Structures are given as C-alpha cells and as structure tokens.
Amino acid sequence: MKITKVETLEIELDGVKATTTWRPVFARVYTDEGITGMGEVGMTFGAGAVAAGPMIRDLAKRFVLGKDPHDTETIWETMLRRSFWAQGGGPVVFGAMSAIDAALWDIKGKVAGLPVHRLLGAETPAEPLRCYASQLHFGWEEEHRTLDDPAAYLEAAQMARSQGYDCVKVCPICIPPKGQKTRKRGGFGPAERKLARARMEAVREGIGPDADIIIELNGITSAVGAVQLSELLTDLDILYVEEATHYNSPDAHVRVSQRAPIKMATGERLYTRWGFLPYLQAGSIDMIQPDMGLVGGISEGMKIAHLAHAFDVGVQAHICGSPLATAIALQFEAAIPNFEIHEHHSFCLKSFNKELFEEDLQPVDGRITVPTAPGFGMTLSKDAEKRMEKAEVVLK
C-alpha cells in the first residue's frame, strides 16, 4: 500500500452563533488501494490555524507521499528529525504531524477492520467512559454564551447534573462582569475574589455535593494569582486546577504546585514526551492533558501516556475541536492504562460543530461509548465538505 495524495480541508466558522474563533483543519490521506484516513489539527480555537494546512502539505510532500501508511513509527520519526523545526517544537509543526499521524492510524484501522484502540492492543471498554461537562462558563446548551452572573453558573451546573454528569469544569475568572474576556496577571483584588467565589459557590450548589469540579484557568493567571485562587476555593472540594500558569516557564508551574492546596492538571499546550517530562520529573502535575491534535498524534500520545504511567500520573485527553477530535481522543483513551476522565466540551453541543460529521458522539448519563467501527469510525458530512477550503499534494 502506498500514499498517493494528502489533502487539507479547512472551514472558517468565526462568528457563527457568537463563537469568536473556530477554524477546524483536517488532513485526509489517500492510498493507491482506495482507502483514506482523516486526522485533525488541535488549533481550532485561537490564532494560528491558518498556518497548519500549509505545514501539513509541506510535511506530506517531503516525507509522506509514496510511503506505506502502516509505517507510522518510521514516518513520525522522519518528520521529527528531517523537518528541522519539529526538533524545536511548537503547535504548527506538531499539529500538522498529529493530523497526518492520526490519518495514518485511521487507514490502518480500516485496512484491519478494527477500531484504533484494538490496533493499539486494548480490548473495548466494558463500560462507557466517565465524562465531565467542560467549559460551563460558555453555557451548557446549544447557544454559545459567556456567563457572568453567578445565577447563570448555577443554572448551567444544574443542567449538566440533570444530564447525568458527575463532574464539570469551569473558569471563575475569564469572564469579567461586562462579559468580555480578559487576561489577568498578578493578584486578585477583593471584588474579583468575591465574584470568583460567588460563581464557584453557585457551581458547587448546582452540581451538588456528590460530584467533582475542575477549575479551568487557561494559563490566564500568574503563579501568585493561581495560588490565591486555589486557597480561596479549596474548601469547595475541587478535584483539579487546570493550566494554573502559562507554559513558557515550567518553574512557575512547579512553584504553584508546591504552594497550592489543590491537585494540578495541565498539558494541552505541551508537545511530545519531551515537553511533559520536566513536569513529571518535578512531581508538579497530578493529571496530564495531552491533545492528540498537538502532541504528535496517536503514535506520540501513547508514548506520553506510558511515560506518565511510569510516574503514576493519570491522563485525560484535551479535546477542543470537531467531532473527529472527540473520536480520536476516545480511541486513545480506550487504549491507555492510566485513563482518568473524558472531556466533553461545550462546543460539542453546538450545531455548527456537530454538523461537520455524520456521527454525533454524545454522552448518555455522563458516560460516553467508545466507537468500535474500523479506524476512528467517522464520516465527513458532504454538506460541510462543500463549504471547506481544499488544497493537496500528489505523488508524481
């Protein structure tokens, strides 16, 4: 079997139903036997997604065309070593590598007639995976909102609980009183602390005493602010604080982990096993959150999970993308020995995102079933594909 073409597909959904930034980028790999596979770049949200498509095509042209898609380890290592820039890291090059790698695993699954988790040596989970309702501050419904008043946080938490979720994730600070996002540095003043406290008290009331809460900080806070919030909210029985600091200084995260009274989770903007290693060695991370669309794909994600397992640290895949990103993460999570919980993002509920694929992967009673169709088991919507920007590189 030989790879004959690699195609990129992108769709700009900024501004759809109040979504500020949303641009899914996919790689579709073709073979000479008519079997195709798809992967996704984990840069759907934020700036930079427009750079991913050209990177996919460049890597494919140089290192992927003409290769056997079964040779995932060889192809991955070639992209890492011969691209030059991958040895320095970053979301664009590793996002592109991730999408290509996932597409190859999709092909391998289709050829074998097996879901990817079975190819990775794992049996299909006997029970659906535990999920948490992620990003409650954007509302837990079809409409995208930014929640301000604590009463709205209470309502969102109650809605998630009524659907069977026994864990939620919410940021108490990224939506200031007037509804505009902010990037808060330094410590928090009395009014800010009061608002954060009121929102989190509302979430605890809404979700009830027998459920978990993860605090999302998105790297917004400084080390001082993260510790301050942890101390302020620890009595609310918080499961983890996520992304307490930015990633440009692992030492800042270490300082927070040493001082904060709540366990730490992070990892959505770390790349490869080498990115996670300093955090694991320092003992500063209690749950890692690798994004399969950024860390280097399934091939590298498995190595990261097993590295964390050696440090007795659990794994939750970060998911903020299309339904394909959910499908890829589920196959990964079903295959690893240290899975903790599955992230179900608020954007997974939005029609502009769900309609990109024919399959709609939604939890039932707070639990989600791992698909067992060959590969990732996902079918791109024909209507959505018609609206996508396409470009390709072809084997000559």
N, C-alpha and C positions, 0 to 999 in steps of 0.2 A: 504494500500500500504506500502511496506517495501523496504528499501535499502539493496540490496544483494551484491553489489560489487562497489568498487571505483577504477578506473584505471587512471594512469597518462600516458600522451603521451608527448614526448619531441622531438624536432628536432633541431639539431645544424646547423645553417646557417652562421656561422662566415666565412668571406672571400668571400661570394657569391656576385659577381658583385661589389666588392670593399667595401662591408659592413664589418665593423670591428667586431661588436658583434651583434648577433641576434639569440636568442635561445628561441622560444616560448615554454611555458609549459602549458599543459591543464589538467584539471580534467574531467573525464567522470564518471557519477554516473548512476548505473544500478538499476532497481527495479524489484520486483517479478511479475510485470504486463507487463514487456517487454518495458517499456518506459524509455528512457535515457535522460540525460541532460548534457550539457558541460559548463564549466567555464574556465577562463584563469587567470594566474598569471601575474601581471603587472611588471615583471622583465626581459622582453625580451631583453632590452638593458642594457649594463654594466655588472658588475661582480655579481655573486651570484645566478643566475638562477638555477644552478645545485643543490642547496640546497632545492629548492622549492618542487620538486617531492617527496623526502623522507618525507618532512613535511606534504604534503597532505596525503600521505598514513598513516602516524602515527596518524594524527588527525582523519582520517576516521576510522581506526581500533579501536581507543579508544572511539570515541564519535559519529560516524555517522552510521556505519553499524547496521542494524536492526531497524533504526528509520524510521518514516514516513516522506517523503520528504516535505510534506506540513508544517511541524513544524519548519519552518525556524527560528523563533524567539527563540524557545527553544534550537535548535541545535546551533545557533550562541552564545547564552549566555553560553551554556555548554562549547563550545570550548574556549571562553574567560576566564571563571573562572577556569576550571579544567585543562587546558593545562599548567598552571602556568606562562609560558613565555609570553603569549599574554597580560597579565596584565602589562608587561614591554614594549611591543611594538616592532616594527621592521618589515622590509619588508618581511622576510621569513615567519614568523608565520602569519602575516596578509595577505600576498599574498596568502598563502595556504587557509586560511579561506575565502578569497574573491573568489577564484576559486570554492571551494565547495559550497559556498552560491549561486553563480551565477548558478551553475549546478542545484541546487535545484529549483531555480526560473524558469529555462528552463523547468524542468519537470512539475512544477505547471502550466505553460502556456500551455504545450502540453496536459495535462490532461483536462484543462478547454477549450481548443480550442481557446485561446486568446493570443495576444501578451502581454508581461510582463507589458507594460505601462498601459494596460487596467486592469490587475490584481491589479495594484497599484492605481487604482481609477481615471485614467485620460482618457479623450477622445483622439482619434487620432488627432494630429495636423492638422488643416485645410490646412496649407501650409507647404512645406518643410522647414527645419531648416537652418538658416543662418550659413555659414561655413567660416573659414579662412584657407588659404593655409599656412601650418605650416612648419617651418624649411627651408626657401628658401635658406639658405647658403649651403644646400646639393643638390641644383638644383631642379627644378620643372619639372621633366621628368623621363623617365624610368631608365636612367642611374644614379647611385649614384655618386655624385661628391662633392668635397669640394671647394667652390667658394672663390677665392682670390681677383681678380681684381674687382674694382667697376663696370666695364662694364658688368661683368658676373651677378652681382646683379641686374643691370638694366634690363638685358635680362630675368632673372628669374621672376622679378616683372611684366614685360610686358606680359610674358607668362601666369602668374596667372590671370592677369587682363583680358586678352583676353578670358579666360575661364569663366569669369563672377564673379570671386571672388572680393569682395569689402573690403577685409581685409586680411592682410598677417602677418606672424610672422617671424622674422629673428634675428639672433645673429650677431652683428657687430664686435665681438672680438674673438670668439672661433677659428677662422681660421686665424692664423698669416700668414705673407707674403709667407712663404715657404710651406704652405699647411698642416702643422702638427698642431694638436690640442694642446692647452696649457691651463694651469690653472693659471690665472692671479690673483695675490694678490697685495694689495696696490694700489697706484695711478697709473695713466697712463701718460706716457711721451708724449712730443709733437708729435713724429712720430706716436705713437699709437692712439692718439686722432685724428690726421689728417686722418689716414686710416679709423677709425671707422666713422668719419664724412662723408668721401667720399662715403663709402659704403651705409650709410643711406640716403644720398642725392640722390644716384642712385636709391635706392628703392622707395623713395618718387616720383622721376621723373617717374619711371616705372609704379607705381601703380596709379599715378595721384592724383589730389587734393581732389577728392571726394571719398576717400577710407581711411580705417583705417590701422594703423600699430601698431603691438605689438612688443616690443623689448624683445628678449629672452636673458637672461644672465646665465641660468643654474646653478645658485649658484656659478659661477666662481669668481665673483668679491667680494672684501671686501666691507664693508659699505662705506668706503671712495671712492673706485672706482665706486660703483654703483651711488652714489650721483654725482660724477664727470661726468659720462656719461649722467645721467639724465639732468643735467644742460647744457651739451654740445649739446643735441639733442632735447630739449623741443620745440624749435621753429618749428620742423618738424611735429608738431601736432600728437604726439604719444598717442595712446589710453591707453596702459598699459606698465609697465615694469614688466616682469615676472621673478621670482626667483632672486631677486636682491642680496640675501645673502644665505648662507647655512642654514640648519635647526637646527643645534646644539645650536644656540643661538637666540631665538625669540627676545631678546632685540636688536640684530643687525638689524633685520628687522624693528623693531619699530623706531630705530634711522633713518634709511633710509627713512621710510615713513614720518617722521616728517620734514625731510630736503629736500627731492627730490620734484621737481615741477611737477612730473608725477604720476598718479594713480598707485597703486601696485596690482599685481596679484601673487598668489603663492599657493602651496598645493599639488603638485604631490608626494612629499615625506613626507607627513603627514598622520597619521593613526588614524582612528576613530574620533568621535566627540570631544574627549578629546584633541586630537592633534590640532584641529582647534580653540578650544575655546580661548586660550590665545591671538591669533592674532585678533579674533573678539572682544574680550573684550577690547583690546588695541586700537581698531579702526585703525589698521595698514594695513588692507587688504581691497581692493575695489572689488576684484573678487576672489573667491576661485576656485581651480582647482583640485578637488579630483579625483584620479584614481580608477575606480571601481574594478580594479585588485589588489589594495593595501589597500584601506581604510577599508576593511571588507566586500566588495561585495555590492550588491543591498540593502540588509537589512540595513546596516550601512550607505551606501551612501544617502539613503533617510533621515535618521536622521540628517546627516551632512547638507544636503540641507535645511532642515526645520530650523535647528539651524541658518544657515546663513540668512535665510529669516527673522528670528526674529531680526537680526541686520541690515536688509535692505541691504544685500550684495548679489550680483548675483553669478551664478555658471556656470562654463564651465568645463565639464569633461576632464581630461587629458587623452590623447589617444596616446600610443606608443606601438602598438602590432599588432597582426594578425587581419584579418577581423572580427573575433569573438569579439575582444576588441571593435571594432567600433560598432558592433551590440549591445553589452551590454550597451555601453555608450549612444547610441541613445534611447534605451528603458528607461533608467534612465532620460535622458534629456527631453524626451517627457512627463514624469510624474511629474516633479517638477514645482513649481510656479515661480521660480526665474532664469530660464534658460536665458543665455546671448548669447552664440555663440558656435558652434561646431568646434572642432579641426580636421582638415583633414591633417594628417601627410604626409610628403614627402614619407615615406616608404609605404604608402597606394597605391602609384603609381607603386611600384616595383613588377615585376612578381614573384620573389622568395617569396614574402609575399602574394600577391593576390592569387596565385595558391594553397594555403593551404586549401581554401574553395571553394565550387562551386559557391556561391553567391559573386558578386563583388559590394560592396557598394560604389559607386562613386557619388559625387555631379554633378548636372547639373546646369550650370549657377550660380555656387557658392552657391547652395542650395541642401540639401540632404533630401531625403524622409525617414521617419521613417517606417521600415518594419512592416507589420501587420500580418505576419504568426504566428502561435502559438509559444509561448516561445520566443526565440531570432531569430528563423527562419533561422538558419544557418546549413549547411551540410558539414561536413568534407570531403575533397577530398580523394577518395580511393587511388589515386596515392601518395598523400602526406602521408597518414596514413601508407603506406607500408614502408616509409623511417623513421618512427618515432620509438624512443625507448619507450617500454611499460613496465609497472610494475603494479601490482594490489594487493589489499587486498580484501578478500572474506569472507562473513558471513558464519560461520560454524554452 
